[in-house]
Amino acid sequence: MDLKNNRITVGEMMSNPRVRDLLLREFPMLQDVRMRRRVWNMPLWKILQLGPRYMPQYRINDLLRQVRELD
């Protein structure tokens, strides 16, 4: 998946079923509709700034690699 230089939004990523499944598995908090609304229009670069609060950097890097490999 093209991450558009980390400017892609969470909503755009979630529109791809394979990426959505991956994100929901790694971030179960996205199951909550209220949380999903909060981050839906947030760009990936912002999520990457917040990510280390919730998971180690090596897992974030691995997740990004997996998303890039998906179409």
C-alpha positions in Angstrom: 0.0 0.0 0.0 1.2 3.5 -0.9 1.4 5.4 2.4 1.8 8.7 0.5 4.9 9.7 2.4 3.0 9.1 5.7 0.3 11.6 4.8 -2.4 8.9 4.2 -5.2 9.0 6.8 -6.3 6.2 9.0 -9.6 6.2 7.2 -7.9 5.6 3.8 -5.9 2.8 5.3 -9.0 1.3 7.0 -10.8 1.3 3.6 -8.5 -1.6 2.5 -10.0 -4.8 4.1 -6.6 -6.5 4.5 -5.0 -3.4 6.1 -8.1 -2.9 8.3 -7.8 -6.5 9.6 -4.1 -6.0 10.4 -4.7 -2.6 12.2 -7.6 -4.0 14.2 -5.5 -7.0 15.3 -2.6 -4.7 16.4 -4.8 -1.9 17.8 -7.9 -3.5 19.3 -8.9 0.0 20.6 -10.0 0.7 17.0 -12.9 -1.7 17.5 -14.5 1.2 19.5 -16.5 3.4 17.1 -15.7 6.5 19.2 -12.0 5.9 19.0 -12.2 5.2 15.3 -14.1 8.5 14.7 -11.3 10.4 16.6 -8.5 9.0 14.4 -10.3 8.5 11.1 -9.0 11.7 9.5 -5.7 11.7 11.3 -2.6 11.4 9.0 -0.2 8.5 9.6 2.6 10.9 10.6 0.6 12.0 13.6 -0.2 8.4 14.5 3.5 7.5 14.3 4.2 10.3 16.8 1.7 8.8 19.2 2.4 5.2 18.6 5.4 4.6 20.9 3.1 5.4 23.8 1.1 2.2 23.0 3.7 -0.2 21.5 7.5 -0.5 21.1 9.1 1.1 18.1 10.2 -2.3 16.6 6.6 -3.4 16.5 5.5 -0.2 14.8 8.3 -0.6 12.2 7.2 -4.2 11.5 3.6 -3.1 11.2 4.5 -0.4 8.7 6.5 -3.0 6.7 3.5 -5.3 6.6 1.1 -2.5 5.5 3.5 -1.4 2.7 3.6 -5.0 1.4 -0.2 -5.2 1.2 -2.2 -3.8 -1.7 
